[in-house]
Amino acid sequence: MVLASMVHTRTEIRDITTSCKGKIKEWFERRYSNVALVKAVEAVGNNASLDASQKHLCKVTLVCFKRNGVHLSQEQREKLVALKAEISKKEYEFQKNLGEDLSQEECNSLFSVNFLI
C-alpha cells in the first residue's frame, strides 16, 4: 500500500492508498492510547509462565503504549490524538502533492549536476 501511494500511475489509486495509510496509522494510535488495553497487556506481561519471547513482546508493546501517551490524563491523551491526527493530515497532503508533482530535471551525467548551488 505504501509503494502504491507513492508511485502508482493513476491519481485516484495514489489518493486512496495514501488515505488508507493515514486511517491505519490513526487506528493504531487510538489502540495504543487505550488505557484498558494497556492494563490487559500489563496483566499478561506479569504472567510468570510466559517464555522469553512472549515477555519481550509484552515489553515492546508496553513501550508503544507509553510512546502514544497512555500514561497521560484523559484530556492530554485526547489532545495528543488530535495533534497526531493533524500531523497525519499534513503528511497525507504532503504525500499527495509529491505524487502529483510531474516536474522533471534533465541530467546528462551525474557529474554535470552541481549539488552545491
Secondary structure, DSSP 8 states (H G I E B T S, - for coil): -HHHHHH-SSHHHHHHHHHHHHHHHHHHHHHTT-HHHHHHHHHHHT-TT--HHHHHHHHHHHHHHHHTTTTS-HHHHHHHHHHHHHHHHHHHHHHHHHHH-------S-GGG--TT-
